[in-house]
Amino acid sequence: MADIELDAGVDPAFRDDVLAGLATRPRAIPARWFYDLRGSELFEEITELPEYYPTRVERSILAGNAGALGDAIGPDRAVVEFGSGSSAKTPLLLEAIDPAAYVPIDISGDFLRESAEALSADFPGLLVHPVEADFTHPVPLPGSIAGMPKLGFFPGSTIGNFNPPSAVDFLRAMKETLGTGAMLLIGMDRVKGEDVLVPAYDDAAGVTAAFNLNLLERINRELAGNIPVDAFRHRAIWDDMLARIEMHIEARRDVTFSVAGQRFEMAEGETIHTENSHKYGKRDARILLRAGGWTMVREWTDDADQFALILAEAQPERSAP
């Protein structure tokens, strides 16, 4: 079946990733395409669920260590948040460190602008400059913050969505965006029991299922798809060997559909792999950061050591020990 012409506003990278992902075995589509406006809204709902501990625990770490964060980071930095979403945790950081500017970067432009406007209203004296971009690659920053010392902010456990080699590449991209001498405050989820991890990604209310299946809705809407969404279900699996939660969209029955004019078939039980969430022990986290060009400066955790907030510094490249 021939490709069909899509609307001019459709991201060609989305089309290419979806078609390639559906054609490969095993099937997989990158998690960044979850975040259209509806996907971003659903993720914000997920962060408020009782099963989803990372947001709640990280907020408590930020709030409980405001003084230590302010001392370690210092004032007058430009805070650059990667994948800012609703910027829900950002006010806790901004209040702690008294920054000179805030630059949220996100791939979901509509959601980004709404969040930036709301934050500007709460911090009227702060320079806020939203940037719509794929933050997984180096991003040109606004000229207005060029001379300011910078702090990258990457909360949540989003670094866990990357396979380790890709996580290293992303950390290096953040270093290139921010520059040598910059600091990075990053959240990392710890390894813990399956009884805690699986419900966090498969909640009783079905919000995470809706978030996962919304990817199919987006494909239908933007890529002229006719996927029967009700023929699929959400699955969350803990892989202990790889220390990660995997999210899949599983076919409930044999199904045939087309996307952008291309025809696909899936058998009952076959899945589309949509997301990983890797969990890191203390030493694992430090090694990952070092591989990405960052050296840990400080670390804060909750009392149960479920989650870590790590402050790191981008140091010059060295060719010898």
N, C-alpha and C positions, 0 to 999 in steps of 0.2 A: 504494500500500500504506500502511495507517495506521501511525502511530507505535505502539510497544509500550511498556509500563511497564517501567522498569528498576529495579534494586536501589537502595534508598535511599542506599547508600554511594557511588554513582557520581557523580563531579563533573559537574554539568550543563554546565559550560564545556567539558569534554572532549567531551561529546556534541555540543554546538553547533558546536564547531570542526571536529570530524570530519565531521559531516553537511554543513556549509557548504563545507568543503574538498573533499569528494568531488563536490559539485554544481557547483563553479566550474570554469572553464577558463582556464588550465591548473590541474589539480588540485594542491592544496597543503594540508598539515597542519602547524601550528606545531611546531617542534622540541621545545618544552618538554614535549610529551606522550610523548617517549621514556622519561621517567624514572619509570616504576613501579619496584618493587623489582628485578625482573629486568633492566630497562633500566639501572638504576644500577649493578648488578653487572657487566653487560657493558661499560659504559663504563669501569669501573675496570680491567677486563681490557685494554681498548684502550690505556689509558695506560701499560701495561707492555710493549706490543708493540715490537719493534725498529724497525719502520717509523714508529712514532708518536713523532717527535722532540720535540713541544712540552713534554710533561711532563718528560722527561729533561733537556732544556736549561734549562727554568725552575728545576728543582730545583738545578741546578748554579749558576745565577745567585744564587738565594737563599742557598745554602750558601757560595758564594765571596765574598759581599758582606755577611755578617752584621754586621760591625762598622760599615760605612757605613750600613746600614739602621738600626741602633740609634741612630747619631748623628743621622741625618736625621729619624727619627720620634720618638724619645724614649720613656721608660718611662711606665707608668701609664695607657695608653690602653685603651679598650674596643674590641677588635677585632670588627668586624661583617663576617662573611664571607657574601657573596651566592652562593647556589647551592653550598653547602659540600660536597655529596657525601660522600666518605669523609674529608674534611679531611686528605688525605695529605700535602700540602705545608705545612699549617698549623703543625706543630711547629717547622719551620725558622724560621718568622717569629716564633712565640711565644718561642722561645729567644733570638732576636736582640734583641727589644725589651722584654721583661719587662712584659707588659700587666697591667692590673687585672682584666679580664674578657674573656670570649670569647662572642660571640653568633652561632652558625651559623644561617643561614636557608636553607631548602630546601623544595621543593614535595613531595618524596618523604618523608613523615613517618616511615615505618618505618626507612628507611635513615638518615635524619637522627638519630633517637634512638640507633640502634646506634653510629653514629660519635661522637656526643657522649659516650656512656658510655665508649667506649674512650679518647677524649681526656682525659676527666676523670680516668681512672685514671692516665694518664701525667703529668698536671699537677694533683696533688691539692689544691694551695693556690689554684687558679684558679677564679673564679666562671664557670661555664659554664651558659648559658641558651639552649637550642635553641628556635627559632621556626619552626613549620611555616607557610609562606606562599608565595604567588607573589611572588617578590622583584623581578619586573619592574615592580611598582607600589610606591608609598610604603608602608612597613611600620612600624606602631607598634612601638617598641622597648621592652624591659622597663624598668619604672620604676627598677629597681636600678642602671641605668647612666646615668640621666638627667643627672647632674652631671659625668660623666666626659668628657674629650676623646675623640674617636672616630677610629678608622682603619677605613675600608672596605677589604675585601680581596676582589679579584675576579681570582684567578689563572687560568691556562690561557689559551686563546684564545677564551673564550666570548663576549666582546664582538663577535667576528667573526660569530657566529651571527645577529646582528641586521642588517637592512638599515640603511644609514647614518641615515635619518631616525628609525627605531626605536631605533638605538643612542643617538642624541642624547636621545630621550625617556627612555630607560632611565638614562642618566647624570644627567639632571635628577631622575629619581625617586630615585636613590641620594643625590643632594645633599639632596633634601627629607627623606629618611629620616635622614641623618646630621647635617644642619644646617650652616650657614655656619661656616667655620673648621675643619671636619673635613678629614682627609686621606684619600686613596684610593691604594691600591697595586694596580695593574691590569696584567695581562699582555696583550700584543698580539703577534700573530704577524706576521712580516715577509713581504713578497713574495719568492718564490724560484722556482727552476726547477720545471717540471711533473714532472720525473723524481723529485723529492723529495716534492712535494705530493700527487700522486695516490696513491702507495703508502701514505701516511699515513692515507688515508681509504678504502683498498681493499686491506687487508693480505692476505698470502698465506694466513694461517690461517683467514680468513673470519669473524673476530670482529666486524669492523665491519658486515659483511653481516648477521650474526645480530642485531646491535644495531638496525640499520635495520628488518629484517623483524619484530623483536619488537613494533614498533608495530602491525602487523597482528594479531599474537597478542593484544595488549592490547585492541584493538578487538573482536575475537571474544569475548574473555572478559568484558569489562565492558559492551559495548554490544550484546549479543545478535547478534553478527555471524556470518556463515558464509563468510567470505572464504577461498578455497582458497590458503593461504599458499605452497604449492609451485608455484603458477601465477605467482609473482612472483620477481624477482631484484633485487639491490642494484646500483646504479650510482653511481660517483663521477666527476664531470666538472670539469675546470678551465676556467673562463671568463676568459680573459685580459683582455677588454674591461672586465669588472666586477671584476677582481682577486679572484675568489672560487672556492672549491671548492663545487660543488653536489652534494648527495646526493639520489638519486631511488629510488623503488621502481617497477620497470618490469614491465608485464604480459608474460609469456612467450607468451601466447596470448589469444584472445578469452575474456572471462570475465564472468560475471554473478553478483552476490552481493547480500546485503541486510545492512543495519546499522540497528539500532534500528527495524526494521520498514520501512525505506525501501530500495527496489531501485536498484541501480546496475549499469551496464555499462561495461566497459573493453575497448578493442580491443588486439590484440597490438602492443607497442611503445609504448603510451601509458603515461605515468608519473604518479606522485604525488610532488611535490616536497616533501621532508621537512626539508632543512637546507641552510643556506649557511654557509660559513666564509670571511669576508672577510679579506684580508691587507692590512696597512697599512705604507706607508713611513714614515720618521721624521717628515716634515712632515705627512703625512696624519694620523698619530696625534695630533699636537699640535693640529691644527685641530679634529679630532673632539672632543677633550677640552674645548677652549675653547667649542665650540658647546654642549656639555652643562653648562657652568657650572664647569669645573675648569681650573686653570692648572698646567702641569707645573712641578715643583720639581726633580726629579732623574730620571735615566734610567740603567738598567743593562742591558747586553746581553752575550751570549756572544761569544767571539772571532770567530766566523764571522758575527755579526750576523744570526742566524736568528730571534731572538726578543728582545723587549724587555720589561722590567719597569719600569713608570713610576710614580713617586710624584707625585701632584697634590694641589692644595689647593682647597677650595670657597671661593671668594671672594664677597663681597657683589655683588649685581647692580648694574650701572652703566648709567646712561642716556646717558653720554657717554664719549668716550675718556679 
